[in-house]
């Protein structure tokens, strides 16, 4: 059974509409030069997919962490 958790990914810059579309299904908050992506109840494969998408778009990662202990 895959381990799931609630993950926070923070990237440099403020997303515009085109980048918001690339991360549909995630809770996105834009504030003061950074964008926070919250992924709820995702497994490691889904987290890696989010990180690969960010890398493919040339985004600069500032932080990645789990909000809670994975279930």
Backbone torsions as a table, in degrees:
resi	resn	phi	psi	omega
1	UNK	NA	127.6	-178.9
2	UNK	-65.2	144.0	175.9
3	UNK	-82.0	130.9	179.4
4	UNK	-119.3	158.2	178.2
5	UNK	-161.1	179.5	176.5
6	UNK	-107.5	114.7	-172.7
7	UNK	-110.9	145.6	176.6
8	UNK	-114.9	128.8	175.9
9	UNK	-124.5	122.2	-179.8
10	UNK	-113.1	128.8	178.9
11	UNK	-122.4	154.9	179.3
12	UNK	-74.4	139.3	177.4
13	UNK	100.0	162.9	179.6
14	UNK	-107.5	122.7	-177.0
15	UNK	-66.3	141.8	168.0
16	UNK	-98.9	-177.8	-177.6
17	UNK	-56.3	-43.1	-176.5
18	UNK	-62.9	-36.5	178.0
19	UNK	-77.6	-32.0	176.1
20	UNK	-59.5	-39.1	179.4
21	UNK	-62.1	-31.7	-178.9
22	UNK	-71.2	-16.9	-177.0
23	UNK	-123.1	37.8	177.7
24	UNK	-59.3	143.6	179.9
25	UNK	94.2	-10.6	177.2
26	UNK	-104.5	152.2	173.9
27	UNK	-81.7	119.1	-175.5
28	UNK	-115.2	129.5	176.7
29	UNK	-124.3	128.6	179.1
30	UNK	-111.4	127.5	-176.9
31	UNK	-160.5	126.3	170.6
32	UNK	47.4	56.1	173.7
33	UNK	80.6	10.7	177.7
34	UNK	-144.9	157.3	178.0
35	UNK	-124.2	132.9	179.5
36	UNK	-109.6	127.6	176.7
37	UNK	-108.4	128.5	177.1
38	UNK	-115.4	122.5	179.4
39	UNK	-113.5	116.1	-176.5
40	UNK	-97.3	135.2	174.3
41	UNK	54.4	48.2	177.3
42	UNK	-109.0	154.2	177.4
43	UNK	-93.0	177.5	-177.1
44	UNK	-61.5	-36.9	179.1
45	UNK	-62.7	-42.3	178.6
46	UNK	-66.9	-39.1	177.5
47	UNK	-61.7	-44.8	178.6
48	UNK	-63.2	-34.3	176.1
49	UNK	-63.1	-41.3	178.0
50	UNK	-63.8	-44.4	-179.6
51	UNK	-65.9	-38.7	177.3
52	UNK	-65.4	-39.2	177.5
53	UNK	-62.9	-44.0	178.2
54	UNK	-61.7	-43.6	179.4
55	UNK	-64.0	-43.3	179.7
56	UNK	-61.1	-29.0	178.8
57	UNK	-89.0	0.3	178.3
58	UNK	75.4	22.8	-179.5
59	UNK	-78.5	147.5	179.0
60	UNK	-96.2	117.4	178.9
61	UNK	-76.3	130.8	175.7
62	UNK	-103.9	-31.4	-177.6
63	UNK	-163.4	144.3	172.0
64	UNK	-141.2	124.6	177.0
65	UNK	-155.9	163.0	177.0
66	UNK	-92.3	130.7	-179.5
67	UNK	-69.6	-30.4	-175.8
68	UNK	-142.6	172.9	177.0
69	UNK	-67.3	125.4	180.0
70	UNK	-56.4	143.5	-179.8
71	UNK	-86.8	NA	NA
